[in-house]
Amino acid sequence: MKRYISSARAAQVARKVGQNLQKSQRCISSTSSLASSTTGSPPQDYVQGSTTHFGFENVPISEKESKVRNVFENVAESYDVMNDLMSGGLHRYWKDELLSMTGVGPICQALRSNTLDKGEFSILDVAGGTGDVAFRFLEAAGCPERAKSSGKDPINVTVCDINPEMLKVGERRARTRYGNAVLDQSQTLTFKEGNAQYLPFEDNSFDLYTIAFGLRNVTDVDMALRDALRVLKPGGRFLCLEFSHVTNPAFAAVYDAYSFNVIPAVGEMVANDRDSYQYLVESIRKFCNQDELKSRLDKAGFTNTKYTNMTQGIVAVHEGWKPLE
C-alpha cells in the first residue's frame, strides 16, 4: 500500500533542501551576467521535421501542446508545491530577483508621483496562470492600495496562459488575496487564455513581457520569441526566467541526482502523479542552454541581449529589448 505525504509537508521538505543548497553554494545573489556580443552562426530552427521533444520522448509536433496542457491540468492545484519540489523552494528567491531586475517598483512609483503626465505602464506575464509572478508586480506597483480608490489604474498586469485550469486557480487566488477591486474596478489585473506562439493581443501593446518557467514548455520557442517581440512596444523589455544548465560539473552531478531520483518520487507521493514530474525534469535537460537561448533572442530581433545565471546556472534570466522604431 502506497503512503502519501501532504503537500504542505512536501513543500516543507523541499524548502529545507533549498536552504541547504543556498548555504552550501552561497549563490542566490552571486549572479553572473554575460553581455550581448554574438559569436558564431545563428541557431537552427527550434522545430525541425515532423517531431519534437516531450521530455526525452519524441512526439509529433501536433501532439506536444495537448500533452503539455495535460501536465499542467494535473498539477494546477498543486503548482506552487510543484515549484517547491522542482527548485527546493528557491523559486521564491529567483522570482523576487526577477522582480528586482524588472525595476517595476521604481518605475511605477515614478509614474504615480508624476502629477503632470500620468503615463501608462502595461505588463504581460506569459505562462503565469496561478499569478505567482503577477502578484509580485501588483504589490511592487502599489496596485492593491490604488484599487481602493475609484477609476481605472493606468498600471496594469495581464496574465496569459494556455491552460484555463491554471487561470482559474490564479483568479481565485487573486480575489482571495486582494478582493474583487483589482479585477473588477481598477482593472489592474486581467487573466487571459492564450498561446505564447500567437498571443491574443495587438502589436505594440506592452512595456514589459515576462515569462517564468514556461518557455521550455512551448512547442516552437522561436515562434514564441517572435510573438513576444511583436506585442512589445518599441523600447519594450523582455525577461525570461527559466531552468537552465548548471555551470559547475560537481554541482551538476548533485543536482541531477536530486532531479531524477527525488523529484518524480516525491511527485508520486504528493500527487500520485510521477509522470508529470518526470516530464518536467526531463524538459529542463532538453531545453536550450544559456548561450543558445541568447542566440535565439538575437535571431528573433531583440537587441542588447544578455543572460544572468543564478544558483550555479540552475536557472538563468535572459533579457532583451525591442528596438525603437
N, C-alpha and C positions, 0 to 999 in steps of 0.2 A: 504494500500500500504506500502510495506516494504521500510525502508530507510537504505541505506548502507553508511558506512563511509569509507574513503580512507585508504589504507594500511599504508600510512605514518602517518596519524592521529592515527590509532590504535596502531602503534608501539610507537608513542609519549606517548600515554596514558599508555601503558604497561610499558615503561621505567620509567614513573613517579611513578607507583605503586612500581616498583623495587627499586627506590631511597628511597621511604618511608619505605619499608621493610629493606633496608640497614641501614637507620638511626635508625629505631626502634630496630633492632636486633644487630647491630654492629658485623656482623658475616661473612662478606666476607673474612676477613683474620684470624679470630679466628677459626681455624680448629682444630679438634681433631683427632689424629692418633692412631689407635689401632694396636698393634703388632701381630705377626704371630702365636702365640700359638693356637693350635687347641684343642677344647674340644668337647666331645660328639661323636656320631657316624656320619659317612658320610651322606650327604643328600640323599634322594631318587632321582631316576632319574627325570629329569625335565619334560620329556614327559612320560606319563604312559597311557596305554589303547589306545583307538582309537580316543579320542578327546583331545582338548587343549583349552586354553582360547584365545579369541579375544576380549580384553576388558573384560566386565562382561559376555559376551556371550560364550557359549561352542560351538565349531565348530569341524568338522572332521579335523584331523591333515593335511590331504592333501589339505584343503582349506585355511589354515591360510596364507600361503605365498602369494597367489594371493590377498587375502583381504588386507594384509599389503601393497602389491605393489600398489593396487588401492588407498589407503590412500595417499601414497607419490606421486603418479602421480597427484592426485588432488591438493596437496599443494606445488609441486615442485617450481613453480614460486614465491610463497609467503613464502618459507621456513624460511627465516630469520625473517619475520614478525611473523610467527608461533612460532618460538623460543622466540621472544619478548613476545608474548601473554602467552606462557606456563610458562615463568620464570619472567615476569615483567621486562624484559631487562637484568636480571642478568646473562644470559647465556654467555654474553660477558666477564664478570669478571671471571666466572668459567672456561671458555676456556683459558683465559690468565693465570689463576692459573695452569691449566693442562700443558700449555707450560712451565711454570716455573719449574714444578715438573719433566718434562722430561729431563731438562738440555740440550736441543737441541742446544741452543745458545752457551754456553761454550764449549760443545763437538765439534761442528763444527768449532768454532774459533780455537780450539787447533789443529784440523786436518788440517785446512788451513794454519796454521802457521808453521807446521812441514814440512820443506823443504826436509828432508831425506826420510820420509816414507809417501806418500800421500795415507793414508788409505781411504777406502770407508765407507760410513755410509748410510744405507738404512732404510727408514721409511715407514711403511704401515699404512694408516689411513682407517679403515673399516667403512662402512656406512657413509662416509664423502662426499657424492656426490657433494654438492654445493661448497666444498672447504674451508669452513669457518675455520676449524682447520688446514688443509694443508697449507693455505696461511700464517698462523702464523708460521709454521715450516719453510717455504721458506724464510720468511723475517728474522727470527731469525738466520738462517744459512747463510744469505747473498747471497742466490741463484739468485735473480733477477739481482744483480750487477755482479755476476760471469757470468751470461748468456750473458753479453755484450762482453766477450772475446770468443775466439774460443775453440772448443773441448767440450767433454762430461764432465759434472760435476760429480765428484766422490760421491757427496752427492745428494741423490735422494729421492723423496717423491712419493709414489704410492697411489692414491685414489681408493678404491674399493667399489663399491656399487651395490646392486642387481637391482636398478631401473635406467634404461637408461635415463629417463627424468631428474632425479636428476643429472646424469653425464653430460648431455648436458648443463644444467644450470651452472654447475661447470666449464666446459671447456670454455664456452662462457665468464664467469666472469674472468677466468684466462687470456684469451687473451686480454680482455678489460683492465685489471689491469696491466699486465706485458708485453704485446706484445706477439709475437709468439716465441721468442727465448727460453723461459724456457721449452716449449713443443717440439719444433722442432730442435733447435740447441744443447743446453746443455742437453736436455732431463732430466732435473732435476725434472720435474713434469709429471706424467702419470695418465691417468684416465682409469680404467679397470672395466668392468662389471663382477660381481661375487657374489656368495652366501657365507656368513660368515661361513656356516656349512661345506662347501667343497670349499675352496678357490682355484682359478686357478693359484697357484704358487708352485714352487718346495719346498721340505723340506729345512730347514735351510737357508732361503733367506733373512731375515730381522733382523736388530739390534733392532728395536723398533716397537711395534704394539700398535696402539691406536684405540679406538672406543668411540665416544661421542654420547650419546643419541640414540644409535642404538641397543644395546644388548637386551633390553627388547622386541624388535620387532621380534627377531629371534624365529623361531618355537622351535628349540631344543638348549637351551643355553649350555648344556653340550657338545654337538657336536661342537658348535662354539668355546668353550674354548679349546677343544682338538685340533681343527684345528689351532687355534692361536698358541698353543704350537708347533705344527708341523712346521709351516712356520718360526718361530723364530730361529735364530742362537743359538747355545749353549751360555748361558750367556746373551741372549737377554731379553728384558724387555717388559712386558705387562702393559698397563694402560687403565682403563675403567672409563670414566666419565658418570654417569647415574643418572637420578632421583631416589631417594631412599625413605626412610621412616623417617619422621620428628620425632625428639627425644623429643621435648618439647610438652606435651599434649595441653597446652593452645594455643601455636602457631600452632599446628596441626589443631585445630578447625578452626582457621582463614584461614589457607592455604586450607583446604578442602572446605570451603565456597567459596573462590575465585576460586578454580579449577572447582568445579561443577556448580557454578552459573554464573560466569563471562566468563570463557574461551570459553565454547561452544556458548554462546550468542554472544560474540564478533566475534567468528569464522564465525557465520552465517551472521553477519553484514558486515564483511570484505570480505569474500569469498563465501558467500551463501552456506556454507558447514558446518553445525553444526555437522553432523555425524562424520566426520574425527576428529574434535577437541574433540568430546565426547569420541571417541575411545582412543585418546592419553592420555586424563585424566585418563580414566579407566585402561589403560595399566600400568600406574605407580603404581596403587594400587594392581595390580595383580602380579607385579614383585617381585623378591626376596628382602628381607630386607638385611641390611648390612652384618650381620653375615652369613646368608645363602649363599650369593654370594661369600663371602670369602671362605666358606667351599667348594663351587663348584670349585673355583680356586685350592684349595688344592687337591681335588679329581681328577682334570684334570692333575695334575702333576707339577704344579708351586710350587716354593719354596719361602720362605721369603715373604709370602703374608701378606698384611695389607690393611686397608682402611682408608680414611681421609674424615670426614664429613665436609661439607660446608653449611652455612646458615641453621643451626639447623637441618641438615640432609635432607633438600630438595633434595640435590644431594650429592653423595659421589664419590670419586675416589678410585677405587680398583687397586691394583698393585701386580705383582708377577714376578718372574724371571724363565727363562728356565734353568734347571740345566746344569752345564758344563759336557761334556761327556769325 
